[in-house]
Structures are given as C-alpha cells and as structure tokens.
Amino acid sequence: MGGDEIFAALKEHLGIGNDETTDDGVITLEHLECNAACDFAPVMMVNWEFFDNTTPDRACEVVDALRAGEEVT
C-alpha cells in the first residue's frame, strides 16, 4: 500500500539499508511487514509514533527534521 516505496526512498535518501544506522547515529531504518494500521496506510513509525498516509517526500522531510534535532509529531 505504498510502504515499499517509502522504504526505498528512505534507503536512497539516507544512504543506509535495513537495520542500519546513519553515521551520525540519529536514524536507524527498519523495514516492517505490517504496522497494523491498514486504514491509514502507508504508515511510518518514528519513536513509537505513527505518521499516517505518508508519502516518500514526507518521510524524507521527517528524517531530515530528526537529524536537525527537531521534534516531529
């Protein structure tokens, strides 16, 4: 439902693969088969918070904000 596209975009954007962490130690990327939120898919989880109806561009914006030390909600 779009999760694979988000994962692929984040892998490229961050330069890391599954279960890898960025050199700055801020982002670890983990591929999940299911977040049990199909009604809101595609869903991305950051620090146990769901980001519903996410797009690849929005996912990259979220990780950029995290790397900049910003709080994301």
Distance bins in CASP14 RR format, pairs under 12 A and 6 or more apart:
PFRMAT RR
TARGET T0000
AUTHOR 0000-0000-0000
RMODE 2
METHOD distances of the structure
MODEL  1
1 33 0 0 0 0 0 1 0 0 0 0 0
1 34 0 0 0 0 0 1 0 0 0 0 0
1 35 0 0 0 0 0 1 0 0 0 0 0
1 37 0 0 0 0 1 0 0 0 0 0 0
1 38 1 0 0 1 0 0 0 0 0 0 0
1 39 0 0 0 0 0 1 0 0 0 0 0
1 40 0 0 0 0 1 0 0 0 0 0 0
1 41 1 1 0 0 0 0 0 0 0 0 0
1 42 1 0 1 0 0 0 0 0 0 0 0
1 43 0 0 0 0 1 0 0 0 0 0 0
1 52 0 0 0 0 0 1 0 0 0 0 0
1 53 0 0 0 0 0 1 0 0 0 0 0
1 54 0 0 0 0 0 1 0 0 0 0 0
2 8 0 0 0 0 1 0 0 0 0 0 0
2 9 0 0 0 0 0 1 0 0 0 0 0
2 35 0 0 0 0 0 1 0 0 0 0 0
2 38 0 0 0 0 0 1 0 0 0 0 0
2 40 0 0 0 0 0 1 0 0 0 0 0
2 41 1 0 0 1 0 0 0 0 0 0 0
2 42 1 0 1 0 0 0 0 0 0 0 0
2 43 0 0 0 0 1 0 0 0 0 0 0
2 44 0 0 0 0 0 1 0 0 0 0 0
2 53 0 0 0 0 0 1 0 0 0 0 0
2 54 0 0 0 0 1 0 0 0 0 0 0
2 55 0 0 0 0 1 0 0 0 0 0 0
2 56 0 0 0 0 1 0 0 0 0 0 0
2 59 0 0 0 0 0 1 0 0 0 0 0
3 9 0 0 0 0 1 0 0 0 0 0 0
3 10 0 0 0 0 1 0 0 0 0 0 0
3 11 0 0 0 0 0 1 0 0 0 0 0
3 31 0 0 0 0 1 0 0 0 0 0 0
3 32 0 0 0 0 1 0 0 0 0 0 0
3 33 0 0 0 0 0 1 0 0 0 0 0
3 34 0 0 0 0 0 1 0 0 0 0 0
3 35 0 0 0 0 1 0 0 0 0 0 0
3 37 0 0 0 0 0 1 0 0 0 0 0
3 38 0 0 0 0 0 1 0 0 0 0 0
3 40 0 0 0 0 0 1 0 0 0 0 0
3 41 1 0 0 1 0 0 0 0 0 0 0
3 42 1 0 1 0 0 0 0 0 0 0 0
3 43 1 0 0 1 0 0 0 0 0 0 0
3 44 1 0 0 1 0 0 0 0 0 0 0
3 45 0 0 0 0 0 1 0 0 0 0 0
3 51 0 0 0 0 0 1 0 0 0 0 0
3 53 0 0 0 0 0 1 0 0 0 0 0
3 54 1 0 0 1 0 0 0 0 0 0 0
3 55 0 0 0 0 0 1 0 0 0 0 0
3 56 0 0 0 0 1 0 0 0 0 0 0
3 59 0 0 0 0 1 0 0 0 0 0 0
4 10 0 0 0 0 0 1 0 0 0 0 0
4 11 0 0 0 0 0 1 0 0 0 0 0
4 18 0 0 0 0 0 1 0 0 0 0 0
4 31 0 0 0 0 1 0 0 0 0 0 0
4 32 0 0 0 0 0 1 0 0 0 0 0
4 33 0 0 0 0 0 1 0 0 0 0 0
4 41 0 0 0 0 0 1 0 0 0 0 0
4 42 0 0 0 0 1 0 0 0 0 0 0
4 56 0 0 0 0 0 1 0 0 0 0 0
5 11 0 0 0 0 0 1 0 0 0 0 0
5 12 0 0 0 0 0 1 0 0 0 0 0
5 41 0 0 0 0 0 1 0 0 0 0 0
5 42 1 0 0 1 0 0 0 0 0 0 0
5 44 0 0 0 0 0 1 0 0 0 0 0
5 54 0 0 0 0 1 0 0 0 0 0 0
5 55 0 0 0 0 1 0 0 0 0 0 0
5 56 1 0 1 0 0 0 0 0 0 0 0
5 57 0 0 0 0 0 1 0 0 0 0 0
5 58 0 0 0 0 0 1 0 0 0 0 0
5 59 0 0 0 0 1 0 0 0 0 0 0
5 60 0 0 0 0 0 1 0 0 0 0 0
6 12 0 0 0 0 0 1 0 0 0 0 0
6 13 0 0 0 0 0 1 0 0 0 0 0
6 14 0 0 0 0 0 1 0 0 0 0 0
6 29 0 0 0 0 0 1 0 0 0 0 0
6 31 0 0 0 0 1 0 0 0 0 0 0
6 32 0 0 0 0 0 1 0 0 0 0 0
6 35 0 0 0 0 0 1 0 0 0 0 0
6 41 0 0 0 0 0 1 0 0 0 0 0
6 42 1 0 1 0 0 0 0 0 0 0 0
6 43 0 0 0 0 1 0 0 0 0 0 0
6 44 1 0 0 1 0 0 0 0 0 0 0
6 45 0 0 0 0 0 1 0 0 0 0 0
6 51 0 0 0 0 1 0 0 0 0 0 0
6 53 0 0 0 0 0 1 0 0 0 0 0
6 54 1 0 1 0 0 0 0 0 0 0 0
6 55 1 0 0 1 0 0 0 0 0 0 0
6 56 1 0 1 0 0 0 0 0 0 0 0
6 57 0 0 0 0 1 0 0 0 0 0 0
6 58 0 0 0 0 1 0 0 0 0 0 0
6 59 1 0 1 0 0 0 0 0 0 0 0
6 60 0 0 0 0 1 0 0 0 0 0 0
6 61 0 0 0 0 0 1 0 0 0 0 0
6 62 0 0 0 0 0 1 0 0 0 0 0
6 63 0 0 0 0 0 1 0 0 0 0 0
7 13 0 0 0 0 0 1 0 0 0 0 0
7 14 0 0 0 0 0 1 0 0 0 0 0
7 16 0 0 0 0 0 1 0 0 0 0 0
7 17 0 0 0 0 1 0 0 0 0 0 0
7 18 0 0 0 0 1 0 0 0 0 0 0
7 19 0 0 0 0 0 1 0 0 0 0 0
7 29 1 0 0 1 0 0 0 0 0 0 0
7 30 0 0 0 0 1 0 0 0 0 0 0
7 31 1 0 1 0 0 0 0 0 0 0 0
7 32 0 0 0 0 1 0 0 0 0 0 0
7 33 0 0 0 0 0 1 0 0 0 0 0
7 35 0 0 0 0 0 1 0 0 0 0 0
7 42 0 0 0 0 1 0 0 0 0 0 0
7 43 0 0 0 0 0 1 0 0 0 0 0
7 44 0 0 0 0 1 0 0 0 0 0 0
7 54 0 0 0 0 0 1 0 0 0 0 0
7 56 0 0 0 0 1 0 0 0 0 0 0
7 59 0 0 0 0 1 0 0 0 0 0 0
7 60 0 0 0 0 0 1 0 0 0 0 0
7 63 0 0 0 0 0 1 0 0 0 0 0
8 14 0 0 0 0 0 1 0 0 0 0 0
8 15 0 0 0 0 0 1 0 0 0 0 0
8 17 0 0 0 0 0 1 0 0 0 0 0
8 18 0 0 0 0 0 1 0 0 0 0 0
8 29 0 0 0 0 0 1 0 0 0 0 0
8 31 0 0 0 0 1 0 0 0 0 0 0
8 42 0 0 0 0 0 1 0 0 0 0 0
8 56 1 0 0 1 0 0 0 0 0 0 0
8 59 0 0 0 0 0 1 0 0 0 0 0
8 60 0 0 0 0 0 1 0 0 0 0 0
9 15 0 0 0 0 0 1 0 0 0 0 0
9 29 0 0 0 0 0 1 0 0 0 0 0
9 42 0 0 0 0 0 1 0 0 0 0 0
9 44 0 0 0 0 0 1 0 0 0 0 0
9 54 0 0 0 0 0 1 0 0 0 0 0
9 55 0 0 0 0 1 0 0 0 0 0 0
9 56 1 1 0 0 0 0 0 0 0 0 0
9 57 1 0 0 1 0 0 0 0 0 0 0
9 58 0 0 0 0 1 0 0 0 0 0 0
9 59 1 0 0 1 0 0 0 0 0 0 0
9 60 1 0 0 1 0 0 0 0 0 0 0
9 61 0 0 0 0 0 1 0 0 0 0 0
9 62 0 0 0 0 0 1 0 0 0 0 0
9 63 0 0 0 0 1 0 0 0 0 0 0
10 16 0 0 0 0 1 0 0 0 0 0 0
10 17 0 0 0 0 1 0 0 0 0 0 0
10 18 0 0 0 0 0 1 0 0 0 0 0
10 20 0 0 0 0 0 1 0 0 0 0 0
10 22 0 0 0 0 0 1 0 0 0 0 0
10 27 0 0 0 0 1 0 0 0 0 0 0
10 28 0 0 0 0 0 1 0 0 0 0 0
10 29 1 0 1 0 0 0 0 0 0 0 0
10 30 0 0 0 0 0 1 0 0 0 0 0
10 31 0 0 0 0 1 0 0 0 0 0 0
10 42 0 0 0 0 0 1 0 0 0 0 0
10 44 0 0 0 0 1 0 0 0 0 0 0
10 46 0 0 0 0 0 1 0 0 0 0 0
10 51 0 0 0 0 0 1 0 0 0 0 0
10 54 0 0 0 0 0 1 0 0 0 0 0
10 55 0 0 0 0 0 1 0 0 0 0 0
10 56 1 0 0 1 0 0 0 0 0 0 0
10 57 0 0 0 0 0 1 0 0 0 0 0
10 58 0 0 0 0 0 1 0 0 0 0 0
10 59 1 0 1 0 0 0 0 0 0 0 0
10 60 1 0 0 1 0 0 0 0 0 0 0
10 61 0 0 0 0 0 1 0 0 0 0 0
10 62 0 0 0 0 1 0 0 0 0 0 0
10 63 1 0 0 1 0 0 0 0 0 0 0
10 64 0 0 0 0 0 1 0 0 0 0 0
10 66 0 0 0 0 0 1 0 0 0 0 0
11 17 1 0 1 0 0 0 0 0 0 0 0
11 18 1 0 0 1 0 0 0 0 0 0 0
11 19 0 0 0 0 0 1 0 0 0 0 0
11 20 0 0 0 0 1 0 0 0 0 0 0
11 22 0 0 0 0 0 1 0 0 0 0 0
11 27 0 0 0 0 0 1 0 0 0 0 0
11 29 1 0 0 1 0 0 0 0 0 0 0
11 30 0 0 0 0 0 1 0 0 0 0 0
11 31 0 0 0 0 1 0 0 0 0 0 0
11 56 0 0 0 0 0 1 0 0 0 0 0
11 59 0 0 0 0 0 1 0 0 0 0 0
11 60 0 0 0 0 0 1 0 0 0 0 0
11 63 0 0 0 0 0 1 0 0 0 0 0
12 29 0 0 0 0 0 1 0 0 0 0 0
12 56 0 0 0 0 1 0 0 0 0 0 0
12 59 0 0 0 0 0 1 0 0 0 0 0
12 60 0 0 0 0 1 0 0 0 0 0 0
12 63 0 0 0 0 0 1 0 0 0 0 0
13 22 0 0 0 0 0 1 0 0 0 0 0
13 27 0 0 0 0 1 0 0 0 0 0 0
13 29 0 0 0 0 1 0 0 0 0 0 0
13 56 0 0 0 0 1 0 0 0 0 0 0
13 57 0 0 0 0 1 0 0 0 0 0 0
13 58 0 0 0 0 0 1 0 0 0 0 0
13 59 0 0 0 0 1 0 0 0 0 0 0
13 60 1 0 1 0 0 0 0 0 0 0 0
13 61 0 0 0 0 1 0 0 0 0 0 0
13 62 0 0 0 0 0 1 0 0 0 0 0
13 63 1 0 0 1 0 0 0 0 0 0 0
13 64 0 0 0 0 1 0 0 0 0 0 0
13 67 0 0 0 0 0 1 0 0 0 0 0
14 20 0 0 0 0 1 0 0 0 0 0 0
14 21 0 0 0 0 1 0 0 0 0 0 0
14 22 1 0 1 0 0 0 0 0 0 0 0
14 23 0 0 0 0 1 0 0 0 0 0 0
14 24 0 0 0 0 0 1 0 0 0 0 0
14 25 0 0 0 0 0 1 0 0 0 0 0
14 26 0 0 0 0 1 0 0 0 0 0 0
14 27 1 0 1 0 0 0 0 0 0 0 0
14 28 0 0 0 0 1 0 0 0 0 0 0
14 29 1 0 0 1 0 0 0 0 0 0 0
14 59 0 0 0 0 0 1 0 0 0 0 0
14 60 0 0 0 0 1 0 0 0 0 0 0
14 62 0 0 0 0 0 1 0 0 0 0 0
14 63 1 0 0 1 0 0 0 0 0 0 0
14 64 0 0 0 0 1 0 0 0 0 0 0
14 66 0 0 0 0 0 1 0 0 0 0 0
14 67 0 0 0 0 1 0 0 0 0 0 0
15 21 0 0 0 0 0 1 0 0 0 0 0
15 22 1 0 0 1 0 0 0 0 0 0 0
15 23 0 0 0 0 1 0 0 0 0 0 0
15 24 0 0 0 0 0 1 0 0 0 0 0
15 27 0 0 0 0 1 0 0 0 0 0 0
15 29 0 0 0 0 1 0 0 0 0 0 0
15 60 0 0 0 0 0 1 0 0 0 0 0
15 63 0 0 0 0 0 1 0 0 0 0 0
16 22 1 0 1 0 0 0 0 0 0 0 0
16 23 0 0 0 0 1 0 0 0 0 0 0
16 24 0 0 0 0 0 1 0 0 0 0 0
16 25 0 0 0 0 0 1 0 0 0 0 0
16 26 0 0 0 0 0 1 0 0 0 0 0
16 27 1 0 0 1 0 0 0 0 0 0 0
16 28 0 0 0 0 1 0 0 0 0 0 0
16 29 1 0 1 0 0 0 0 0 0 0 0
16 30 0 0 0 0 0 1 0 0 0 0 0
16 31 0 0 0 0 0 1 0 0 0 0 0
16 63 0 0 0 0 0 1 0 0 0 0 0
17 27 0 0 0 0 0 1 0 0 0 0 0
17 28 0 0 0 0 1 0 0 0 0 0 0
17 29 1 0 1 0 0 0 0 0 0 0 0
17 30 0 0 0 0 1 0 0 0 0 0 0
17 31 0 0 0 0 1 0 0 0 0 0 0
18 28 0 0 0 0 1 0 0 0 0 0 0
18 29 1 0 0 1 0 0 0 0 0 0 0
18 30 1 0 0 1 0 0 0 0 0 0 0
18 31 1 0 1 0 0 0 0 0 0 0 0
18 32 0 0 0 0 1 0 0 0 0 0 0
18 33 0 0 0 0 0 1 0 0 0 0 0
19 27 0 0 0 0 0 1 0 0 0 0 0
19 28 1 0 0 1 0 0 0 0 0 0 0
19 29 1 0 0 1 0 0 0 0 0 0 0
19 30 1 0 1 0 0 0 0 0 0 0 0
19 31 0 0 0 0 1 0 0 0 0 0 0
19 32 0 0 0 0 0 1 0 0 0 0 0
20 27 0 0 0 0 1 0 0 0 0 0 0
20 28 1 0 0 1 0 0 0 0 0 0 0
20 29 1 0 0 1 0 0 0 0 0 0 0
20 30 0 0 0 0 1 0 0 0 0 0 0
20 31 0 0 0 0 0 1 0 0 0 0 0
21 27 1 0 0 1 0 0 0 0 0 0 0
21 28 1 0 1 0 0 0 0 0 0 0 0
21 29 1 0 0 1 0 0 0 0 0 0 0
21 30 0 0 0 0 0 1 0 0 0 0 0
21 63 0 0 0 0 0 1 0 0 0 0 0
21 67 0 0 0 0 0 1 0 0 0 0 0
22 28 1 0 0 1 0 0 0 0 0 0 0
22 29 0 0 0 0 1 0 0 0 0 0 0
22 63 0 0 0 0 1 0 0 0 0 0 0
22 64 0 0 0 0 0 1 0 0 0 0 0
22 66 0 0 0 0 1 0 0 0 0 0 0
22 67 1 0 0 1 0 0 0 0 0 0 0
23 67 0 0 0 0 0 1 0 0 0 0 0
24 63 0 0 0 0 0 1 0 0 0 0 0
24 64 0 0 0 0 0 1 0 0 0 0 0
24 66 0 0 0 0 0 1 0 0 0 0 0
24 67 1 0 0 1 0 0 0 0 0 0 0
24 68 0 0 0 0 0 1 0 0 0 0 0
24 69 0 0 0 0 0 1 0 0 0 0 0
25 63 0 0 0 0 0 1 0 0 0 0 0
25 66 0 0 0 0 0 1 0 0 0 0 0
25 67 0 0 0 0 1 0 0 0 0 0 0
26 46 0 0 0 0 0 1 0 0 0 0 0
26 47 0 0 0 0 0 1 0 0 0 0 0
26 62 0 0 0 0 0 1 0 0 0 0 0
26 63 0 0 0 0 1 0 0 0 0 0 0
26 64 0 0 0 0 0 1 0 0 0 0 0
26 65 0 0 0 0 0 1 0 0 0 0 0
26 66 1 0 1 0 0 0 0 0 0 0 0
26 67 1 0 1 0 0 0 0 0 0 0 0
26 68 0 0 0 0 1 0 0 0 0 0 0
26 69 1 0 0 1 0 0 0 0 0 0 0
26 70 0 0 0 0 0 1 0 0 0 0 0
26 72 0 0 0 0 0 1 0 0 0 0 0
27 44 0 0 0 0 0 1 0 0 0 0 0
27 46 0 0 0 0 1 0 0 0 0 0 0
27 47 0 0 0 0 0 1 0 0 0 0 0
27 59 0 0 0 0 0 1 0 0 0 0 0
27 60 0 0 0 0 0 1 0 0 0 0 0
27 62 0 0 0 0 1 0 0 0 0 0 0
27 63 1 0 1 0 0 0 0 0 0 0 0
27 64 0 0 0 0 1 0 0 0 0 0 0
27 65 0 0 0 0 0 1 0 0 0 0 0
27 66 1 0 0 1 0 0 0 0 0 0 0
27 67 1 0 0 1 0 0 0 0 0 0 0
27 68 0 0 0 0 0 1 0 0 0 0 0
27 69 0 0 0 0 0 1 0 0 0 0 0
27 72 0 0 0 0 0 1 0 0 0 0 0
28 45 0 0 0 0 0 1 0 0 0 0 0
28 46 0 0 0 0 0 1 0 0 0 0 0
28 47 0 0 0 0 0 1 0 0 0 0 0
28 63 0 0 0 0 0 1 0 0 0 0 0
28 66 0 0 0 0 0 1 0 0 0 0 0
29 44 0 0 0 0 0 1 0 0 0 0 0
29 45 0 0 0 0 0 1 0 0 0 0 0
29 46 0 0 0 0 0 1 0 0 0 0 0
29 59 0 0 0 0 0 1 0 0 0 0 0
29 60 0 0 0 0 0 1 0 0 0 0 0
29 63 0 0 0 0 1 0 0 0 0 0 0
29 66 0 0 0 0 0 1 0 0 0 0 0
30 44 0 0 0 0 0 1 0 0 0 0 0
30 45 0 0 0 0 1 0 0 0 0 0 0
30 46 0 0 0 0 0 1 0 0 0 0 0
31 44 0 0 0 0 0 1 0 0 0 0 0
31 45 0 0 0 0 0 1 0 0 0 0 0
32 41 0 0 0 0 0 1 0 0 0 0 0
32 42 0 0 0 0 0 1 0 0 0 0 0
32 43 0 0 0 0 1 0 0 0 0 0 0
32 44 0 0 0 0 1 0 0 0 0 0 0
32 45 1 0 0 1 0 0 0 0 0 0 0
32 50 0 0 0 0 0 1 0 0 0 0 0
34 41 0 0 0 0 1 0 0 0 0 0 0
34 42 0 0 0 0 0 1 0 0 0 0 0
34 43 0 0 0 0 1 0 0 0 0 0 0
34 45 0 0 0 0 0 1 0 0 0 0 0
35 41 0 0 0 0 1 0 0 0 0 0 0
35 42 0 0 0 0 1 0 0 0 0 0 0
35 43 1 0 1 0 0 0 0 0 0 0 0
35 44 0 0 0 0 1 0 0 0 0 0 0
35 45 1 0 1 0 0 0 0 0 0 0 0
35 46 0 0 0 0 0 1 0 0 0 0 0
35 48 0 0 0 0 0 1 0 0 0 0 0
35 49 0 0 0 0 0 1 0 0 0 0 0
35 50 1 0 0 1 0 0 0 0 0 0 0
35 51 0 0 0 0 0 1 0 0 0 0 0
35 52 0 0 0 0 1 0 0 0 0 0 0
35 54 0 0 0 0 0 1 0 0 0 0 0
36 43 0 0 0 0 1 0 0 0 0 0 0
36 45 0 0 0 0 0 1 0 0 0 0 0
36 50 0 0 0 0 1 0 0 0 0 0 0
37 43 1 0 1 0 0 0 0 0 0 0 0
37 44 0 0 0 0 0 1 0 0 0 0 0
37 45 0 0 0 0 1 0 0 0 0 0 0
37 49 0 0 0 0 0 1 0 0 0 0 0
37 50 1 0 0 1 0 0 0 0 0 0 0
37 51 0 0 0 0 0 1 0 0 0 0 0
37 52 1 0 0 1 0 0 0 0 0 0 0
37 53 0 0 0 0 1 0 0 0 0 0 0
37 54 0 0 0 0 0 1 0 0 0 0 0
38 52 0 0 0 0 0 1 0 0 0 0 0
38 53 0 0 0 0 0 1 0 0 0 0 0
39 50 0 0 0 0 0 1 0 0 0 0 0
39 52 0 0 0 0 1 0 0 0 0 0 0
39 53 0 0 0 0 1 0 0 0 0 0 0
40 50 1 0 0 1 0 0 0 0 0 0 0
40 51 0 0 0 0 1 0 0 0 0 0 0
40 52 1 1 0 0 0 0 0 0 0 0 0
40 53 1 0 1 0 0 0 0 0 0 0 0
40 54 0 0 0 0 1 0 0 0 0 0 0
41 50 0 0 0 0 0 1 0 0 0 0 0
41 51 0 0 0 0 0 1 0 0 0 0 0
41 52 0 0 0 0 1 0 0 0 0 0 0
41 53 1 0 0 1 0 0 0 0 0 0 0
41 54 0 0 0 0 1 0 0 0 0 0 0
41 55 0 0 0 0 0 1 0 0 0 0 0
42 50 0 0 0 0 0 1 0 0 0 0 0
42 51 0 0 0 0 1 0 0 0 0 0 0
42 52 0 0 0 0 1 0 0 0 0 0 0
42 53 1 0 0 1 0 0 0 0 0 0 0
42 54 1 0 1 0 0 0 0 0 0 0 0
42 55 1 0 0 1 0 0 0 0 0 0 0
42 56 0 0 0 0 1 0 0 0 0 0 0
42 58 0 0 0 0 1 0 0 0 0 0 0
42 59 0 0 0 0 1 0 0 0 0 0 0
43 49 0 0 0 0 0 1 0 0 0 0 0
43 50 1 0 1 0 0 0 0 0 0 0 0
43 51 1 0 0 1 0 0 0 0 0 0 0
43 52 1 0 1 0 0 0 0 0 0 0 0
43 53 1 0 0 1 0 0 0 0 0 0 0
43 54 1 0 0 1 0 0 0 0 0 0 0
43 55 0 0 0 0 0 1 0 0 0 0 0
43 58 0 0 0 0 0 1 0 0 0 0 0
43 59 0 0 0 0 0 1 0 0 0 0 0
44 50 1 0 0 1 0 0 0 0 0 0 0
44 51 1 0 1 0 0 0 0 0 0 0 0
44 52 0 0 0 0 1 0 0 0 0 0 0
44 53 0 0 0 0 1 0 0 0 0 0 0
44 54 1 0 1 0 0 0 0 0 0 0 0
44 55 0 0 0 0 1 0 0 0 0 0 0
44 56 0 0 0 0 1 0 0 0 0 0 0
44 57 0 0 0 0 0 1 0 0 0 0 0
44 58 0 0 0 0 1 0 0 0 0 0 0
44 59 1 0 1 0 0 0 0 0 0 0 0
44 60 0 0 0 0 0 1 0 0 0 0 0
44 61 0 0 0 0 0 1 0 0 0 0 0
44 62 1 0 0 1 0 0 0 0 0 0 0
44 63 0 0 0 0 1 0 0 0 0 0 0
44 66 0 0 0 0 0 1 0 0 0 0 0
44 72 0 0 0 0 0 1 0 0 0 0 0
45 51 1 0 0 1 0 0 0 0 0 0 0
45 52 0 0 0 0 0 1 0 0 0 0 0
45 54 0 0 0 0 1 0 0 0 0 0 0
45 59 0 0 0 0 0 1 0 0 0 0 0
45 62 0 0 0 0 0 1 0 0 0 0 0
45 72 0 0 0 0 0 1 0 0 0 0 0
46 52 0 0 0 0 0 1 0 0 0 0 0
46 54 0 0 0 0 0 1 0 0 0 0 0
46 58 0 0 0 0 0 1 0 0 0 0 0
46 59 0 0 0 0 1 0 0 0 0 0 0
46 61 0 0 0 0 0 1 0 0 0 0 0
46 62 1 0 0 1 0 0 0 0 0 0 0
46 63 0 0 0 0 1 0 0 0 0 0 0
46 65 0 0 0 0 1 0 0 0 0 0 0
46 66 1 0 0 1 0 0 0 0 0 0 0
46 67 0 0 0 0 0 1 0 0 0 0 0
46 70 0 0 0 0 0 1 0 0 0 0 0
46 71 0 0 0 0 0 1 0 0 0 0 0
46 72 1 0 0 1 0 0 0 0 0 0 0
46 73 0 0 0 0 1 0 0 0 0 0 0
47 62 0 0 0 0 0 1 0 0 0 0 0
47 63 0 0 0 0 0 1 0 0 0 0 0
47 66 0 0 0 0 1 0 0 0 0 0 0
47 71 0 0 0 0 1 0 0 0 0 0 0
47 72 0 0 0 0 1 0 0 0 0 0 0
47 73 0 0 0 0 0 1 0 0 0 0 0
48 73 0 0 0 0 0 1 0 0 0 0 0
49 62 0 0 0 0 0 1 0 0 0 0 0
49 66 0 0 0 0 0 1 0 0 0 0 0
49 71 0 0 0 0 0 1 0 0 0 0 0
49 72 1 0 0 1 0 0 0 0 0 0 0
49 73 1 0 0 1 0 0 0 0 0 0 0
50 62 0 0 0 0 0 1 0 0 0 0 0
50 72 0 0 0 0 0 1 0 0 0 0 0
50 73 0 0 0 0 0 1 0 0 0 0 0
51 58 1 0 0 1 0 0 0 0 0 0 0
51 59 1 0 0 1 0 0 0 0 0 0 0
51 60 0 0 0 0 0 1 0 0 0 0 0
51 61 0 0 0 0 0 1 0 0 0 0 0
51 62 1 0 0 1 0 0 0 0 0 0 0
51 63 0 0 0 0 0 1 0 0 0 0 0
51 65 0 0 0 0 0 1 0 0 0 0 0
51 66 0 0 0 0 0 1 0 0 0 0 0
51 72 1 0 0 1 0 0 0 0 0 0 0
51 73 0 0 0 0 1 0 0 0 0 0 0
52 58 0 0 0 0 0 1 0 0 0 0 0
52 59 0 0 0 0 0 1 0 0 0 0 0
53 59 0 0 0 0 0 1 0 0 0 0 0
54 60 0 0 0 0 0 1 0 0 0 0 0
54 61 0 0 0 0 1 0 0 0 0 0 0
54 62 1 0 0 1 0 0 0 0 0 0 0
54 63 0 0 0 0 0 1 0 0 0 0 0
54 72 0 0 0 0 0 1 0 0 0 0 0
55 61 0 0 0 0 1 0 0 0 0 0 0
55 62 0 0 0 0 0 1 0 0 0 0 0
56 62 0 0 0 0 0 1 0 0 0 0 0
56 63 0 0 0 0 0 1 0 0 0 0 0
57 63 0 0 0 0 0 1 0 0 0 0 0
57 64 0 0 0 0 0 1 0 0 0 0 0
58 64 0 0 0 0 0 1 0 0 0 0 0
58 65 0 0 0 0 0 1 0 0 0 0 0
58 72 0 0 0 0 0 1 0 0 0 0 0
59 65 0 0 0 0 0 1 0 0 0 0 0
59 66 0 0 0 0 0 1 0 0 0 0 0
59 72 0 0 0 0 0 1 0 0 0 0 0
60 66 0 0 0 0 0 1 0 0 0 0 0
60 67 0 0 0 0 0 1 0 0 0 0 0
61 67 0 0 0 0 0 1 0 0 0 0 0
61 68 0 0 0 0 0 1 0 0 0 0 0
61 70 0 0 0 0 0 1 0 0 0 0 0
61 72 0 0 0 0 1 0 0 0 0 0 0
62 68 0 0 0 0 0 1 0 0 0 0 0
62 69 0 0 0 0 0 1 0 0 0 0 0
62 70 0 0 0 0 1 0 0 0 0 0 0
62 71 0 0 0 0 0 1 0 0 0 0 0
62 72 1 0 1 0 0 0 0 0 0 0 0
62 73 0 0 0 0 1 0 0 0 0 0 0
63 69 0 0 0 0 0 1 0 0 0 0 0
63 70 0 0 0 0 0 1 0 0 0 0 0
63 72 0 0 0 0 1 0 0 0 0 0 0
64 70 0 0 0 0 1 0 0 0 0 0 0
64 72 0 0 0 0 1 0 0 0 0 0 0
65 71 0 0 0 0 1 0 0 0 0 0 0
65 72 1 0 1 0 0 0 0 0 0 0 0
65 73 0 0 0 0 0 1 0 0 0 0 0
66 72 1 0 1 0 0 0 0 0 0 0 0
66 73 0 0 0 0 0 1 0 0 0 0 0
END
